[in-house]
């Protein structure tokens, strides 16, 4: 069940809210023990976010052979179902929803190897999430070609990469060409494209077949 509510009071980690509709019956029947909180700061989707969304949807439509509007509706429906939220409009949705939808579209492109006119680095609205998705899908953070793991935290000479626990190390996904370039001028390359290393967690290590313990 999804309802909106007005914040009456907030102090530290305590939050008092007033639901927009009576949910007493639902609470008595289902006795939920936790809730999901999505904070709306009142900021609506920006023109830049909308432009990015339509650009990615256009690429997906070209790849699939369907018209962009049908693709937009289908992907919006799937996104809402996966995230457990109500249908939204790109004309007035909030900036957080727009950001999450862009992340969803980028992940869709990576998962299905959708060719895009421009690197998705230029379409992302959440660089940290984007870099995480690049690692998870082995896609170059710069050009989106199939990638290798570039370790930002130096492993050191003489140490066996197969034996090192990678959880907690910083890394970025780069194709062979950009990987070679990073070994020559990592700092300048990262500054040129505004990318950086992401800390590897167990999920990423499992996806990348890197040792976790």
MOSULCOR-V762185 format. One record per pair of residues at least 12 apart in sequence whose ideal C-beta (glycine too) atoms are under 7 Angstrom apart, sorted by the first residue. I is the first residue (numbers start at 1). J is the second residue. Records with the same first field share a line. If there is no record, write none. Layout:
I->J + J
//
This chain:
1->26
2->84 + 85 + 86
3->19 + 20 + 21 + 23
4->20
5->17 + 18 + 19 + 20
6->18
40->94
43->94 + 95
44->92 + 93 + 94 + 95
45->90 + 93 + 94 + 95 + 98
46->95
49->95 + 98 + 99 + 102 + 125
50->90
52->102 + 123 + 125
53->90 + 98 + 101 + 102 + 105
55->123
56->105 + 109 + 116 + 123
57->71 + 72 + 75 + 105
59->114 + 116 + 117
60->108 + 109 + 114
63->114 + 115
75->105 + 108
79->101 + 104
83->100
99->125 + 126
102->123 + 124 + 125
103->126 + 129
106->120 + 123 + 124 + 130 + 133
107->133
110->133 + 137 + 139
111->137
116->144
119->142 + 143 + 144
120->144
121->141 + 142 + 193
127->194
128->198
131->172 + 195 + 198
132->198
134->147 + 173
135->171 + 173 + 198 + 204 + 208
136->204 + 207
138->173
139->173
140->173 + 174 + 175 + 178
141->172 + 173 + 174 + 195
142->174 + 178 + 193 + 195
143->175 + 178
145->175
146->175
147->173 + 174 + 175
148->174 + 176 + 179
149->171 + 173 + 208
150->171 + 172 + 174 + 179 + 182
151->169 + 171
152->170 + 171 + 172 + 197
153->169 + 170
162->211
163->211
164->211
165->211 + 212 + 213
166->200 + 205 + 210 + 211
167->200 + 201 + 202 + 205 + 212
168->199 + 200
169->200
170->197 + 198 + 199
171->197 + 198 + 200
172->195 + 196 + 197 + 198
//
